[in-house]
């Protein structure tokens, strides 16, 4: 199906298509409620009310984040990322880390985007800086993090994304001198699709997108897609949070992930890898855990480690790059997440 065909599809077909593509998440949320109705009807009612109330409370931040994502796509601002990977290694690493921490790319676009950059010969150091920072924060995530966990946490998470990118880029640049990282891609890996097109070709940017029919159509299409994406994950997250608050003893959370020292942050870093659902879904879950006694530093470590090394992302990375690059990616992500959580913990205690 061509891009032109997509631009002129019926809004109803778009809505049904997006709803169907996210059907597993919607179905899982419904399944949880149905099981609760059978075993504990009172908790089912409580969970539904909890989820809907929190969705309404988050709605202003949700609307703003959706508008930001749709605007970036409609204006062509996402193509600005192509200009980051030019210049000296130090400049590229710095700009790539900042771009990764602020870019509005969707999670599905990160892997093919990285494949495109590497296939084009962009140094792995700059790519790694972008790669590590990108899953952690973007404008939409910043707005929602502010709404769920507060402005301070959102700012710290943004700085962590940029810092992790800088650290990873510097480490890779140093190691690249040996030549062992000269060919990072696996045999037969191409330059990807999805968000990768933003790097392969530059697009004309029109900040007043409503002047063009195709861009206006894309704005509404992107807005619809983002609305369904965020709503389905936040709904599931709030349902899970309600169950966590109902069945997970607060003293257990406080004893395992609360308090000071290395252990809670180390545990949160490691647990973030298999337990992480989605960047947006994890926010209310971490918010609930912090209310029950989880150390803020451990919460930050969980969000950062989970965002970068979640199982779906790790599997995609493993299929994309050679094993030594994959292991370096995991080591940088876990080490950086733990360090960020530790620093935030001591800073918040000061």
C-alpha positions as CSV (number, residue, x, y, z in Angstrom):
1,X,0.0,0.0,0.0
2,X,1.5,3.4,-1.0
3,X,1.9,6.4,1.2
4,X,-0.6,8.3,-1.0
5,X,-3.2,5.6,-0.4
6,X,-2.6,5.7,3.3
7,X,-3.0,9.5,3.3
8,X,-6.5,9.2,1.9
9,X,-7.8,6.2,3.8
10,X,-11.1,6.5,5.6
11,X,-10.8,7.7,9.3
12,X,-13.1,4.8,10.2
13,X,-10.8,2.3,8.6
14,X,-7.8,3.9,10.3
15,X,-9.5,3.7,13.7
16,X,-10.4,0.0,13.2
17,X,-7.0,-0.8,11.9
18,X,-5.2,0.8,14.9
19,X,-7.7,-0.8,17.3
20,X,-7.1,-4.3,15.7
21,X,-3.3,-3.9,15.7
22,X,-3.3,-3.2,19.5
23,X,-5.9,-5.9,20.2
24,X,-3.7,-8.0,22.4
25,X,-3.3,-5.3,24.9
26,X,-7.0,-4.4,24.9
27,X,-7.9,-8.0,25.2
28,X,-5.5,-8.6,28.1
29,X,-7.0,-5.6,30.0
30,X,-10.5,-7.0,29.4
31,X,-9.4,-10.5,30.5
32,X,-8.1,-9.2,33.8
33,X,-11.4,-7.5,34.5
34,X,-13.4,-10.6,33.5
35,X,-11.3,-12.8,35.8
36,X,-11.7,-10.3,38.6
37,X,-15.5,-10.3,38.1
38,X,-15.4,-14.1,38.6
39,X,-13.2,-14.2,41.7
40,X,-13.6,-10.8,43.3
41,X,-16.4,-8.6,41.8
42,X,-15.7,-5.9,44.4
43,X,-12.1,-5.6,43.3
44,X,-13.1,-5.6,39.6
45,X,-15.3,-2.6,40.3
46,X,-12.5,-0.9,42.2
47,X,-9.9,-1.6,39.5
48,X,-12.2,-0.2,36.7
49,X,-12.9,3.0,38.7
50,X,-9.3,3.4,39.6
51,X,-8.2,3.0,36.0
52,X,-10.8,5.4,34.5
53,X,-10.2,8.0,37.3
54,X,-6.5,8.0,36.6
55,X,-7.0,8.2,32.9
56,X,-9.2,11.3,33.3
57,X,-6.6,12.8,35.7
58,X,-3.8,12.1,33.1
59,X,-5.9,13.4,30.2
60,X,-4.5,16.9,30.0
61,X,-0.9,15.5,29.8
62,X,-2.1,12.8,27.4
63,X,-3.6,15.3,25.0
64,X,-0.5,17.5,25.1
65,X,1.8,14.5,24.5
66,X,-0.4,13.3,21.6
67,X,-0.3,16.7,20.0
68,X,3.5,16.9,20.2
69,X,3.9,13.5,18.6
70,X,1.4,14.3,15.8
71,X,2.9,17.7,15.2
72,X,6.4,16.4,14.8
73,X,5.2,13.9,12.2
74,X,3.0,16.3,10.2
75,X,5.6,19.1,10.0
76,X,8.5,16.8,9.1
77,X,10.4,17.8,12.2
78,X,11.5,14.2,12.8
79,X,13.8,14.5,9.8
80,X,16.0,16.9,11.7
81,X,17.7,13.9,13.3
82,X,19.6,13.4,10.0
83,X,21.6,16.6,10.7
84,X,22.8,15.3,14.0
85,X,25.2,12.7,12.7
86,X,27.6,15.1,11.0
87,X,30.9,16.6,12.2
88,X,33.7,15.5,14.6
89,X,33.2,12.4,16.8
90,X,32.8,14.5,20.0
91,X,30.2,16.8,18.4
92,X,28.3,13.8,17.0
93,X,28.2,12.0,20.3
94,X,27.0,15.1,22.2
95,X,24.3,16.0,19.6
96,X,23.3,12.3,19.2
97,X,22.8,11.9,23.0
98,X,20.7,15.1,23.2
99,X,18.7,14.1,20.1
100,X,18.1,10.7,21.5
101,X,16.9,12.2,24.8
102,X,14.6,14.6,23.1
103,X,13.6,13.1,19.8
104,X,9.9,12.1,19.2
105,X,10.6,8.8,17.5
106,X,8.2,5.9,18.3
107,X,9.7,2.8,19.9
108,X,9.1,0.8,16.7
109,X,11.3,3.2,14.7
110,X,14.4,3.0,16.9
111,X,15.7,-0.4,15.7
112,X,15.4,0.2,11.9
113,X,16.6,3.7,12.4
114,X,19.8,2.4,14.1
115,X,20.2,-0.1,11.2
116,X,19.9,2.7,8.7
117,X,22.5,4.8,10.5
118,X,25.0,1.9,10.8
119,X,24.4,0.9,7.2
120,X,25.2,4.5,6.1
121,X,28.6,4.3,7.9
122,X,27.7,6.6,10.8
123,X,30.3,5.8,13.6
124,X,29.0,3.4,16.2
125,X,30.0,5.8,19.0
126,X,27.4,8.4,17.8
127,X,24.8,5.7,17.0
128,X,25.3,4.2,20.5
129,X,24.8,7.6,22.1
130,X,21.5,8.0,20.3
131,X,20.6,4.3,20.8
132,X,20.9,4.4,24.6
133,X,19.2,7.7,25.1
134,X,16.3,7.3,22.7
135,X,14.1,4.7,24.5
136,X,14.3,6.6,27.8
137,X,12.8,10.0,27.1
138,X,11.0,12.0,24.4
139,X,8.7,15.0,24.5
140,X,5.6,12.8,25.0
141,X,7.2,10.8,27.7
142,X,8.4,13.9,29.5
143,X,4.9,15.3,29.6
144,X,3.4,12.1,30.9
145,X,6.2,11.6,33.4
146,X,5.6,15.1,34.8
147,X,1.9,14.2,35.1
148,X,2.5,10.9,36.9
149,X,5.7,11.3,38.8
150,X,6.3,15.1,38.9
151,X,8.5,17.6,37.2
152,X,11.6,16.9,39.1
153,X,11.6,13.2,38.2
154,X,10.9,14.0,34.6
155,X,13.9,16.4,34.4
156,X,16.2,13.9,36.2
157,X,15.1,11.1,33.7
158,X,15.8,13.4,30.8
159,X,19.2,14.3,32.1
160,X,19.8,10.6,32.7
161,X,18.9,9.8,29.1
162,X,21.4,12.3,27.8
163,X,24.1,11.3,30.3
164,X,23.7,7.6,29.5
165,X,24.1,8.5,25.8
166,X,27.2,10.5,26.4
167,X,28.8,7.8,28.5
168,X,27.9,5.1,26.0
169,X,29.2,7.1,23.1
170,X,32.5,7.9,24.9
171,X,33.1,4.3,25.9
172,X,32.4,3.0,22.4
173,X,34.6,5.7,20.8
174,X,37.5,4.6,23.1
175,X,37.0,0.9,22.3
176,X,36.7,1.5,18.6
177,X,40.4,2.4,18.4
178,X,41.1,-1.4,18.6
179,X,39.1,-2.1,15.5
180,X,37.0,-4.8,17.2
181,X,33.8,-2.8,16.7
182,X,34.5,-1.9,13.0
183,X,31.6,-4.0,11.6
184,X,28.7,-3.8,14.1
185,X,25.9,-5.1,11.9
186,X,25.2,-8.8,11.4
187,X,25.5,-10.3,7.9
188,X,22.6,-9.5,5.7
189,X,21.1,-6.7,7.8
190,X,19.8,-3.9,5.6
191,X,18.9,-0.3,6.4
192,X,15.5,-0.9,7.9
193,X,12.2,0.8,7.5
194,X,9.7,2.7,9.6
195,X,11.6,5.7,11.2
196,X,14.7,4.9,9.2
197,X,13.3,6.8,6.2
198,X,13.8,10.0,8.2
199,X,17.6,9.4,8.0
200,X,17.9,8.1,4.5
201,X,16.1,11.1,3.0
202,X,15.6,14.7,4.1
203,X,12.1,16.1,4.1
204,X,10.9,19.6,3.7
205,X,9.7,21.0,7.0
206,X,6.6,23.1,7.2
207,X,5.8,24.3,10.7
208,X,2.3,25.4,9.5
209,X,1.4,21.9,8.3
210,X,-2.4,22.7,8.1
211,X,-1.7,24.5,4.8
212,X,-1.1,21.2,3.1
213,X,-3.8,18.5,2.8
214,X,-1.4,15.5,3.1
215,X,0.3,16.9,6.2
216,X,-3.0,17.6,7.8
217,X,-4.2,14.1,7.1
218,X,-0.9,12.8,8.6
219,X,-1.5,14.9,11.7
220,X,-4.8,13.3,12.4
221,X,-3.6,9.9,11.5
222,X,-0.6,10.2,13.8
223,X,-2.8,11.6,16.5
224,X,-5.2,8.7,16.3
225,X,-2.4,6.2,16.3
226,X,-0.8,7.8,19.4
227,X,-4.1,8.1,21.2
228,X,-4.8,4.4,20.8
229,X,-1.2,3.4,21.7
230,X,-1.1,5.5,24.9
231,X,-4.6,4.7,26.0
232,X,-4.3,1.0,25.7
233,X,-1.0,0.9,27.6
234,X,-2.1,3.3,30.3
235,X,-5.4,1.5,30.8
236,X,-3.5,-1.8,31.3
237,X,-1.0,-0.1,33.6
238,X,-3.6,1.5,35.8
239,X,-5.4,-1.8,36.1
240,X,-2.2,-3.5,37.1
241,X,-1.4,-0.7,39.5
242,X,-4.8,-1.2,41.2
243,X,-4.0,-4.9,41.7
244,X,-0.6,-4.1,43.0
245,X,-2.0,-1.7,45.5
246,X,-4.6,-4.2,46.6
247,X,-2.5,-7.4,46.8
248,X,1.2,-6.4,47.1
249,X,2.0,-5.7,50.7
250,X,3.5,-2.3,51.2
251,X,6.0,-3.5,53.8
252,X,7.4,-6.0,51.3
253,X,8.0,-3.3,48.7
254,X,9.5,-1.1,51.4
255,X,11.8,-3.8,52.7
256,X,13.1,-5.0,49.2
257,X,13.2,-1.7,47.2
258,X,13.1,0.9,49.9
259,X,15.8,2.3,52.1
260,X,19.3,3.3,51.2
261,X,22.3,1.5,49.8
262,X,23.2,-0.4,46.7
263,X,20.9,-3.4,47.0
264,X,17.5,-1.8,46.2
265,X,18.8,0.0,43.2
266,X,20.7,-3.0,41.9
267,X,17.5,-5.2,42.3
268,X,15.4,-2.6,40.6
269,X,17.9,-2.4,37.7
270,X,17.9,-6.1,37.2
271,X,14.1,-6.5,37.7
272,X,13.5,-3.8,35.1
273,X,14.7,-6.0,32.3
274,X,12.0,-8.8,32.4
275,X,9.3,-6.8,34.3
276,X,9.2,-3.8,32.0
277,X,6.0,-3.6,30.0
278,X,6.2,-0.3,28.1
279,X,7.6,3.1,28.8
280,X,4.1,4.6,29.3
281,X,2.7,1.6,31.2
282,X,5.7,1.6,33.6
283,X,5.1,5.2,34.8
284,X,2.0,4.6,37.0
285,X,3.4,1.3,38.2
286,X,6.5,2.9,39.5
287,X,4.4,5.7,40.9
288,X,2.5,3.2,42.9
289,X,5.6,1.5,44.1
290,X,7.2,4.7,45.2
291,X,4.0,5.5,47.2
292,X,4.5,2.1,48.9
293,X,8.0,2.8,49.9
294,X,10.2,2.2,46.8
295,X,13.3,4.4,46.8
296,X,13.1,7.1,44.0
297,X,16.6,6.1,42.9
298,X,15.4,2.5,42.5
299,X,12.4,3.8,40.5
300,X,14.7,5.7,38.2
301,X,17.0,2.7,37.7
302,X,13.9,0.5,36.9
303,X,12.6,2.9,34.3
304,X,15.9,3.5,32.6
305,X,17.1,-0.1,32.6
306,X,13.7,-1.4,31.5
307,X,13.4,1.1,28.7
308,X,16.7,0.3,27.2
309,X,17.0,-3.4,27.8
310,X,13.4,-4.7,27.9
311,X,13.1,-8.2,26.4
312,X,11.4,-7.1,23.1
313,X,14.0,-4.4,22.6
314,X,16.9,-6.7,23.5
315,X,15.7,-9.4,21.1
316,X,15.6,-6.9,18.3
317,X,19.0,-5.6,19.1
318,X,20.4,-9.1,19.2
319,X,19.1,-9.8,15.8
320,X,20.5,-6.6,14.4
321,X,24.2,-6.4,15.6
322,X,27.1,-8.7,16.3
323,X,27.3,-10.4,19.7
324,X,30.1,-8.2,21.0
325,X,28.1,-5.0,20.2
326,X,25.0,-6.5,21.8
327,X,26.9,-7.4,25.0
328,X,28.4,-4.0,25.1
329,X,25.0,-2.4,24.7
330,X,23.6,-4.4,27.6
331,X,26.5,-3.7,29.8
332,X,26.4,0.1,29.2
333,X,22.6,0.1,29.7
334,X,22.7,-1.8,33.0
335,X,25.8,0.0,34.3
336,X,24.5,3.4,33.4
337,X,21.0,2.7,34.9
338,X,22.5,1.6,38.2
339,X,24.8,4.6,38.4
340,X,22.0,7.0,37.6
341,X,19.7,5.4,40.2
342,X,22.5,5.6,42.8
343,X,23.3,9.2,42.1
344,X,19.7,10.2,42.2
345,X,19.2,8.4,45.4
346,X,22.1,10.2,47.2
347,X,21.0,13.5,45.6
348,X,17.4,13.1,46.9
349,X,18.7,12.2,50.3
350,X,20.9,15.3,50.6
